[in-house]
């Protein structure tokens, strides 16, 4: 594998609205995510992630956009609510085996969606949010979306992979380097036979069969740190 060539292919795939596959690393989750730039998401994209990946479909948002709409981490929301609901304090995610902090925020639906969970509804929620960020219409967040919903929002770390090295940040770093709006969808690839994450070898086979680029997170991180 030529790392530089594969990365360039990954950038071009994101620009064209295609999926890339990204393995974080052996010392973290050890999982492969399907990743696509949110501005290009369609109902077919959602169906592909449901059927071929099977994990949680999440919309990752760069920290600068999160700051613009004042989007909090879920743990901060729960901490703020503990005075009224003290049992929430017992749920603090302080024992995550592979990370120090979760990137989870709130769940939303587009206000024009019906149930919010269909391929059409989730694609609309995701793509319209990316468009809102791209157009800088941050004051329309509450007017356009409602919560709770069926699209999980993940808040990217400040300076992405410089401060956290999860799929959230790796995907956002890829978007930034590719020159697309730094909002992306990630979905873990699951193995229905083993009940575990899809292996690297099986993901490689899937990538070859579907003409997709498979990248290693460490290569993406290295490239980002070199350029930024």
C-alpha positions in Angstrom: 0.0 0.0 0.0 1.2 3.5 -0.9 0.1 5.6 2.0 0.3 8.9 0.2 -1.5 7.7 -2.9 -4.2 6.0 -0.8 -4.7 9.3 1.2 -5.1 11.3 -2.0 -7.6 8.7 -3.2 -9.5 9.1 0.1 -9.6 12.9 -0.3 -10.9 12.6 -3.8 -13.5 10.1 -2.7 -14.8 12.5 -0.1 -15.0 15.3 -2.6 -17.0 13.1 -4.9 -19.5 12.1 -2.1 -18.2 8.6 -1.8 -17.5 6.5 1.3 -14.1 5.8 2.7 -13.3 3.1 5.2 -11.1 4.0 8.2 -9.5 1.7 10.8 -8.6 3.7 13.9 -5.7 1.6 15.4 -5.0 -1.5 17.4 -4.6 0.5 20.7 -8.0 2.2 20.5 -11.4 0.8 19.4 -9.8 -1.5 16.8 -12.8 -0.8 14.6 -13.4 0.2 11.0 -15.9 3.0 10.2 -17.6 3.9 7.0 -17.2 7.6 6.6 -18.8 10.1 4.1 -18.9 13.9 4.0 -22.4 14.9 5.3 -23.1 17.4 2.6 -23.3 14.5 0.1 -25.5 12.1 2.1 -28.5 10.7 0.4 -31.1 8.1 1.4 -29.0 5.5 -0.5 -26.0 6.5 1.7 -28.1 5.7 4.9 -29.3 2.4 3.4 -25.7 1.4 2.6 -24.6 2.1 6.2 -27.5 0.2 7.6 -27.1 -2.8 5.5 -23.3 -3.0 5.0 -22.0 -1.5 8.2 -24.7 -1.9 10.8 -23.3 0.3 13.5 -24.5 3.6 14.9 -25.0 6.3 12.2 -23.6 9.5 13.7 -23.1 13.0 12.4 -19.7 14.5 13.4 -19.3 18.2 13.6 -16.2 20.3 13.8 -15.6 22.1 17.1 -15.8 25.5 15.4 -19.3 24.8 14.1 -20.3 23.4 17.5 -19.2 26.6 19.2 -21.2 28.6 16.7 -24.4 26.8 17.7 -23.4 26.4 21.3 -23.7 22.6 21.1 -22.7 20.9 24.4 -21.3 17.4 25.1 -24.0 15.1 26.5 -21.9 14.6 29.7 -22.1 18.3 30.3 -25.9 18.3 29.8 -26.2 15.4 32.3 -23.9 17.2 34.8 -26.0 20.3 34.6 -29.1 18.2 35.3 -27.8 16.4 38.3 -29.2 18.9 40.8 -32.7 18.0 39.7 -31.9 14.4 38.8 -29.1 13.3 41.1 -29.0 9.7 39.8 -27.6 11.0 36.5 -24.3 11.6 38.3 -23.9 7.8 38.7 -23.9 7.4 34.9 -20.8 9.4 34.3 -18.7 7.7 31.6 -15.5 7.8 33.6 -14.5 4.3 32.8 -14.3 4.2 29.0 -11.5 1.6 28.3 -10.2 3.3 25.1 -10.7 7.0 25.7 -10.9 9.8 28.2 -14.0 11.5 27.0 -17.0 10.6 24.8 -17.8 12.9 21.8 -21.6 12.3 22.1 -23.9 15.3 22.1 -27.6 15.4 21.5 -29.9 13.6 19.0 -31.9 15.6 16.4 -34.4 15.3 13.6 -35.1 17.8 10.9 -38.4 19.6 11.6 -39.7 18.5 8.2 -39.1 14.9 8.9 -41.9 12.5 10.0 -40.6 9.8 12.3 -37.0 10.9 11.6 -35.6 7.3 11.4 -36.3 6.5 7.7 -33.4 6.7 5.2 -35.1 9.7 3.7 -35.6 11.5 7.0 -32.1 10.8 8.3 -30.5 11.8 5.0 -32.4 15.1 5.1 -31.4 15.8 8.7 -27.7 15.2 8.0 -27.4 16.9 4.6 -29.5 19.9 5.6 -27.3 20.4 8.7 -24.2 20.3 6.6 -25.7 22.9 4.3 -26.6 25.1 7.2 -23.0 25.0 8.4 -21.6 25.5 4.9 -23.8 28.6 4.4 -23.0 29.9 7.9 -26.7 30.1 8.9 -25.9 29.1 12.5 -29.0 31.0 13.9 -31.2 28.5 12.1 -30.2 25.5 14.1 -33.2 25.5 16.5 -35.5 26.6 13.8 -34.6 23.8 11.5 -34.0 20.9 13.9 -35.7 19.4 16.9 -34.5 17.2 19.7 -34.7 14.4 20.7 -34.4 12.7 17.3 -32.8 9.9 15.4 -29.5 11.4 14.3 -26.7 11.4 16.9 -24.5 14.4 16.9 -20.8 14.0 17.8 -18.8 17.0 18.8 -15.3 17.0 17.4 -12.4 17.9 19.6 -10.6 21.3 19.2 -7.9 21.0 16.5 -9.3 17.5 15.8 -6.6 14.8 16.0 -4.2 17.1 17.9 -6.4 16.6 20.9 -8.4 13.4 20.4 -7.9 10.5 17.9 -11.3 8.9 17.6 -13.1 8.3 14.3 -14.9 11.6 14.9 -11.7 13.6 14.7 -10.1 11.4 12.0 -13.1 11.8 9.8 -13.2 15.6 10.3 -9.5 15.8 9.7 -10.0 14.0 6.4 -12.7 16.5 5.4 -10.5 19.4 6.3 -7.6 18.1 4.2 -10.0 17.3 1.4 -11.4 20.8 1.4 -15.0 19.8 2.1 -17.3 21.1 4.8 -16.0 19.6 8.1 -19.1 17.7 8.9 -19.1 13.9 8.3 -21.0 10.8 9.0 -19.4 7.8 10.6 -20.8 4.3 11.1 -19.0 1.3 12.6 -18.8 -1.9 10.5 -20.1 -4.9 12.4 -19.8 -8.6 11.8 -23.2 -10.4 12.1 -21.6 -13.8 12.4 -19.1 -13.1 15.2 -21.0 -10.4 17.0 -17.9 -8.3 17.0 -16.4 -5.5 14.8 -15.6 -6.3 11.2 -12.0 -7.5 10.9 -9.5 -5.5 8.9 -9.2 -8.4 6.4 -12.9 -8.6 5.8 -13.1 -4.8 5.5 -10.3 -4.9 3.0 -12.2 -7.5 0.9 -15.4 -5.3 1.1 -13.4 -2.3 0.0 -11.9 -4.2 -3.0 -15.3 -5.5 -4.0 -16.9 -2.1 -3.8 -14.0 0.0 -5.1 -13.6 1.9 -1.9 -10.5 3.3 -0.2 -9.4 1.7 3.1 -7.2 3.9 5.3 -5.4 3.5 8.6 -6.1 6.2 11.2 -2.5 6.6 12.1 -1.6 7.5 8.5 -4.3 10.2 8.5 -3.2 11.6 11.8 0.4 11.7 10.6 -0.5 13.6 7.5 -2.7 16.1 9.4 0.0 16.8 11.9 2.5 17.4 9.1 0.3 19.9 7.3 -1.4 21.6 10.2 
